[in-house]
C-alpha cells in the first residue's frame, strides 16, 4: 500500500519489492515501511517472482 511518499507492506516478510527500473529489495519483518524512492509502479513478489501486489 502506498501512503504519500511511503510504501507499507504488511505480512510481507521474505518478499521482494521491485520498482519499475527493476531494482529489488528483500523485505524483512511483518510490517515494513520504506520510502517510495524510484519510479512506480512498485511490485511485491515472492522470492520466486510470483506477483503478490502492485502499488502506484
Order of alpha helices (4+ residues) and beta strands (2+ residues): beta-beta-beta-beta-beta-beta-beta
